[in-house]
């Protein structure tokens, strides 16, 4: 007897009620973004490995530990994309002309990390990017859009919080990194192994540590907000004023640096209120130098991404959103009843979802309709075919009518 072939570790199937949530999130995302004049795009799942080495940073966990990369037959190092922004930046580097390029996308991403609840090796994200101009309003607009999406999904404000920080310019980051490294060097023997490895290469990443001892040491570390240039401070103040004037609550978090090297200025993260390790549900920030890291062009941008699996854990879809109000089951006792059937042709052109089932057992047909939340069942059994009749039953109202097949008009009976 052959053994079953199981899922690859860290992957999962999405089906049934979970798939309804998945589709609901994607539909809501595109609906909200369309109102702000964003355009959809799909980029390849495979990219050149160098794209992420340059953009995300060779010292990040994503590139150094988690990427699925391999040598292609053409002797080129390629990989499964670990995130979407770099691919969109590559597209913008070749296609941007002027003004704003406003892009939205969704799809699977791949990272070889330790699987746990809410974290998979193949996961799905929605992404939004505004490329071409640097403006506090653009930063605000993307944060606003995230809040509007949560509202559309029915995620109440008491379920999440918005953390906000400014990473300043790349020059600000360089000067602050020196101060942070000097402070942390005095505690080198107390830092976690991961943070020690980051101390020389990228001390800013230590701010992102989840280690309790690291966090205790960081409590008295210099804050980046105290070492921003006047220009960076003014920019951040404008973003905060726009948020405040639109009653969007936020918490300033000086340790929020995000996990990718390309961020500068505004950084933000929406987290669940629950006190758990994996509580980020949507995050992003400004990346003004990203495109110059992968091309000869210097084009500013900002964006965010949200994990669909984590959003799915947050939402509950109401019956009217998750199930069609008027699903029709066309049930017959014999295949021959479907040949040249005028009612079947009406169903094909009707706006409601439908399914055709053939079964000799009428009880099983009604049981199937009930279990699968059908609103109506149109039944043709042996008795009906002999008398040229059909039965239409409204399963919600428990009412039933009989019609002549030759005179039945679906559009007149189901509205």
C-alpha positions in Angstrom: 0.0 0.0 0.0 1.4 3.4 -1.0 2.0 6.0 1.7 0.2 9.4 1.4 2.3 12.3 0.1 2.1 15.0 2.7 2.4 18.8 2.6 5.9 20.2 2.4 6.8 21.4 5.9 5.8 25.0 6.5 3.1 25.1 3.8 -0.7 24.7 4.1 -3.8 24.3 2.0 -6.5 27.1 2.1 -10.0 25.7 1.5 -13.6 26.2 2.5 -14.3 28.9 5.1 -10.7 29.9 5.2 -10.7 30.4 1.4 -13.8 32.6 1.7 -11.8 34.8 4.2 -8.8 34.8 1.9 -10.8 36.0 -1.1 -12.8 38.5 1.0 -9.5 40.1 2.1 -8.1 40.3 -1.4 -11.4 41.7 -2.8 -11.6 44.3 0.0 -8.0 45.3 -0.5 -8.3 46.0 -4.2 -11.7 47.7 -3.7 -10.2 50.2 -1.1 -7.1 50.8 -3.1 -9.0 51.4 -6.3 -10.7 54.4 -4.7 -7.2 56.0 -4.3 -6.3 55.3 -8.0 -3.9 52.4 -7.4 -3.2 50.0 -10.3 -2.8 46.3 -10.0 0.4 44.4 -11.0 1.7 40.9 -10.8 5.5 40.3 -10.7 7.3 36.9 -11.1 7.6 34.5 -8.1 11.2 33.8 -9.2 13.7 36.7 -9.3 17.5 37.1 -9.5 19.0 36.5 -6.1 21.1 39.7 -6.5 17.9 41.8 -6.4 17.3 40.8 -2.7 21.0 40.8 -1.7 21.2 44.4 -2.8 17.8 45.6 -1.7 16.9 43.7 1.5 20.5 43.5 2.6 23.0 40.6 2.7 23.2 40.7 6.6 19.4 40.4 7.1 18.0 37.0 8.2 15.9 36.9 5.1 18.9 36.9 2.7 21.5 35.2 4.9 19.3 32.4 6.3 15.8 32.2 4.8 15.9 32.6 1.0 15.1 29.6 -1.2 17.8 30.2 -3.8 19.4 27.9 -6.4 21.7 28.0 -9.4 19.6 27.9 -12.6 20.7 26.0 -15.7 21.9 29.3 -17.2 24.3 29.6 -14.3 22.4 32.4 -12.8 21.5 32.5 -9.1 17.8 32.8 -8.8 15.4 32.6 -5.8 11.8 32.4 -4.8 10.8 35.9 -3.8 10.8 36.4 0.0 8.9 39.7 -0.2 7.3 41.8 -2.9 8.6 45.3 -2.6 12.0 44.6 -4.2 10.3 43.1 -7.3 8.1 46.2 -7.6 11.1 48.4 -7.2 12.8 46.5 -10.0 9.7 47.1 -12.2 9.6 50.8 -11.3 13.3 51.2 -12.1 12.6 50.2 -15.7 9.1 51.7 -16.2 8.7 54.8 -14.0 8.3 58.0 -16.1 7.0 60.8 -13.9 4.5 61.7 -11.1 3.3 58.9 -9.0 3.4 55.2 -9.7 0.8 53.7 -7.4 0.9 49.9 -7.4 -1.0 47.1 -5.6 -0.4 43.3 -5.7 -0.9 40.1 -3.9 0.6 36.6 -4.0 2.7 34.0 -2.3 6.1 34.7 -0.7 8.7 32.2 0.5 11.0 32.2 3.5 12.7 29.1 5.0 12.1 29.9 8.6 10.9 27.9 11.6 7.2 27.2 11.0 4.9 28.2 13.9 1.4 29.5 14.3 0.8 32.4 11.9 4.2 31.9 10.2 4.7 29.6 7.2 7.4 29.0 4.7 5.0 29.7 1.9 2.7 32.6 3.0 0.6 35.2 1.2 0.8 39.0 1.3 -1.0 42.0 0.0 1.3 44.9 -1.0 0.8 48.5 -1.8 3.5 50.9 -3.0 3.6 54.6 -4.0 6.7 55.4 -6.0 8.0 58.7 -7.5 7.6 61.4 -4.9 8.5 62.0 -1.2 5.8 63.7 0.8 4.4 63.5 4.3 1.0 63.3 2.8 1.9 60.1 0.8 3.2 58.5 4.0 0.0 59.4 5.8 -2.2 58.2 2.9 -0.7 54.7 3.0 -1.3 54.5 6.8 -4.8 55.8 6.3 -5.5 53.1 3.7 -4.4 50.4 6.1 -7.0 51.7 8.6 -9.7 51.8 5.9 -8.9 48.2 5.0 -9.2 47.0 8.6 -12.6 48.8 8.8 -13.7 47.2 5.5 -12.7 43.8 6.9 -14.6 44.4 10.2 -11.5 44.5 12.3 -12.4 46.8 15.2 -9.9 49.4 16.5 -9.7 47.7 19.9 -8.0 44.7 18.2 -4.9 46.5 17.0 -2.5 49.3 17.7 -0.3 51.4 15.3 3.4 51.8 16.1 5.2 54.7 14.4 8.8 55.8 14.2 11.2 57.8 12.0 14.5 56.2 10.9 15.6 59.5 9.4 17.8 59.7 6.4 20.6 57.3 5.6 23.0 59.9 6.9 21.0 60.0 10.2 21.2 56.2 10.4 24.9 56.1 9.9 25.7 58.6 12.7 23.1 57.0 15.0 24.5 53.5 14.4 27.9 54.7 15.7 26.3 55.9 18.9 24.3 52.8 19.3 27.2 50.5 18.7 29.3 52.4 21.3 26.6 52.1 23.9 25.9 48.4 23.2 29.6 47.5 23.2 29.7 48.0 26.9 27.1 45.2 27.2 28.6 42.9 24.6 28.9 39.9 27.0 25.3 40.2 28.0 23.8 40.5 24.5 22.2 37.5 22.7 24.3 35.6 20.2 22.2 37.0 17.3 22.7 40.6 18.5 26.5 40.1 19.0 26.6 39.0 15.3 24.8 42.2 14.3 26.8 44.6 16.5 29.5 45.2 13.9 27.5 44.6 10.7 24.2 46.4 11.4 23.7 47.6 15.0 20.3 49.1 14.1 18.9 45.5 13.7 19.5 44.9 17.4 16.7 47.3 18.2 14.4 44.6 16.6 15.5 41.9 19.0 12.9 39.8 20.8 15.4 38.6 23.4 14.3 39.7 26.9 17.9 40.5 28.1 18.6 42.5 24.9 15.4 44.5 25.5 16.4 45.3 29.1 19.8 46.6 27.9 18.0 48.7 25.1 15.8 50.5 27.6 18.6 53.0 28.3 20.1 53.1 24.8 20.2 56.4 22.9 17.0 56.9 20.8 17.1 57.6 17.1 14.5 60.3 17.5 17.0 62.3 19.5 19.6 62.2 16.8 17.6 63.1 13.7 18.5 66.0 11.4 16.3 69.0 11.6 14.9 68.1 8.1 14.1 64.6 9.2 12.4 65.8 12.4 10.2 68.3 10.5 9.2 65.7 8.0 8.2 63.3 10.7 6.2 66.0 12.5 4.2 66.6 9.4 3.3 63.0 9.2 2.2 62.9 12.8 0.1 66.1 12.4 -1.8 64.6 9.4 -2.5 61.4 11.5 -3.6 63.5 14.5 -5.8 65.7 12.4 -7.6 62.7 11.0 -8.0 61.1 14.4 -5.7 58.1 13.7 -4.2 57.0 17.0 -0.6 55.9 17.1 2.2 55.1 19.6 5.7 56.4 19.0 8.1 53.4 19.3 11.8 54.4 19.0 12.9 50.8 18.7 10.8 50.2 15.6 13.3 49.7 12.8 11.6 47.0 10.6 13.7 44.0 9.5 14.9 45.2 6.1 17.8 47.5 5.3 16.1 49.6 2.7 13.9 51.6 5.1 14.4 55.3 5.9 12.2 58.1 7.5 8.7 56.9 8.3 8.4 53.3 9.6 5.1 51.9 10.9 3.7 48.6 12.1 0.1 47.5 13.0 0.1 45.0 15.7 -2.6 42.9 17.4 -3.3 43.9 21.0 -2.5 40.4 22.1 0.8 40.0 23.9 2.4 37.4 21.7 5.7 37.0 19.8 4.1 37.1 16.3 1.8 40.0 16.6 2.6 42.2 13.5 -0.3 42.1 11.0 0.7 44.9 8.6 3.9 46.9 8.3 6.0 49.1 6.1 7.7 52.4 5.6 9.5 54.7 3.3 12.4 53.5 1.2 13.8 56.5 -0.7 17.2 54.8 -1.7 15.9 51.3 -2.5 15.6 51.8 -6.3 19.1 53.4 -6.4 20.5 50.3 -4.7 19.3 48.1 -7.6 19.6 50.4 -10.6 21.1 53.6 -11.8 18.0 55.6 -11.0 17.2 57.4 -7.8 13.4 57.3 -7.2 11.7 57.6 -3.8 9.0 55.3 -2.6 7.0 54.0 0.3 4.8 50.9 0.9 3.5 48.3 3.2 2.7 44.6 3.2 0.2 42.5 5.3 0.2 38.8 5.7 -3.1 37.2 4.6 -2.8 34.3 7.0 -2.6 36.7 10.0 -5.4 38.8 8.8 -7.5 35.7 8.3 -7.1 34.9 12.0 -8.5 38.3 12.9 -11.7 38.4 10.8 -15.1 36.8 11.0 -17.1 37.0 7.8 -20.8 37.4 8.3 -23.1 34.9 6.6 -24.2 37.4 3.9 -20.6 38.2 3.0 -19.3 34.6 3.1 -22.2 32.9 1.4 -24.2 33.9 -1.6 -27.8 34.9 -0.7 -29.2 33.0 -3.6 -27.3 29.8 -4.3 -29.3 27.5 -6.5 -29.1 23.7 -6.6 -30.5 22.2 -9.7 -31.1 18.6 -8.8 -32.2 15.8 -11.1 -32.6 12.1 -10.7 -31.2 11.1 -14.0 -28.6 12.5 -16.4 -31.0 12.4 -19.4 -33.1 15.0 -17.7 -30.3 17.5 -18.4 -30.4 17.1 -22.2 -32.0 20.1 -24.0 -33.2 21.4 -20.7 -34.5 24.9 -21.0 -34.2 25.6 -17.3 -30.6 24.6 -17.2 -29.9 27.1 -20.0 -31.6 29.8 -17.9 -29.4 29.0 -14.9 -26.3 29.4 -17.0 -27.3 33.0 -17.8 -28.5 33.8 -14.3 -26.5 36.0 -11.9 -26.6 33.6 -8.9 -24.2 30.9 -8.0 -25.4 27.4 -8.9 -24.5 23.7 -8.8 -26.0 20.8 -10.8 -26.3 17.5 -9.0 -27.6 14.1 -10.2 -28.7 11.5 -7.7 -31.5 8.9 -7.6 -32.0 9.5 -3.9 -34.1 12.7 -3.5 -33.5 12.8 0.3 -29.7 13.0 -0.4 -30.2 15.9 -2.8 -32.2 17.9 -0.2 -29.6 17.0 2.5 -26.8 18.2 0.3 -28.6 21.5 -0.4 -29.1 22.0 3.3 -25.6 21.2 4.4 -24.1 23.5 1.7 -26.3 26.5 2.4 -28.2 26.6 -0.8 -31.1 29.1 -0.9 -33.2 27.3 -3.5 -33.5 23.9 -5.0 -35.0 23.2 -8.4 -35.9 19.5 -8.5 -36.8 17.3 -11.5 -37.5 13.7 -10.5 -39.1 10.8 -12.3 -42.6 11.9 -11.4 -41.9 15.5 -12.5 -40.4 14.5 -15.9 -43.4 12.3 -16.6 -45.8 15.2 -15.9 -43.5 17.9 -17.5 -43.2 19.7 -14.1 -40.5 21.0 -11.8 -40.4 21.7 -8.1 -39.0 25.0 -6.8 -38.3 25.0 -3.1 -37.2 28.1 -1.1 -35.1 26.5 1.6 -34.9 29.7 3.7 -38.6 30.3 3.8 -39.6 26.6 3.7 -42.0 27.2 0.8 -42.5 25.1 -2.3 -44.1 25.6 -5.7 -44.7 23.4 -8.7 -44.4 24.8 -12.3 -44.8 23.5 -15.8 -41.3 23.2 -17.3 -42.3 24.8 -20.6 -43.6 27.9 -18.8 -41.1 28.3 -16.0 -39.0 31.5 -16.0 -36.3 31.6 -13.4 -35.9 35.4 -13.4 -39.6 35.8 -12.5 -39.5 33.4 -9.6 -36.2 34.2 -7.9 -35.4 37.8 -7.3 
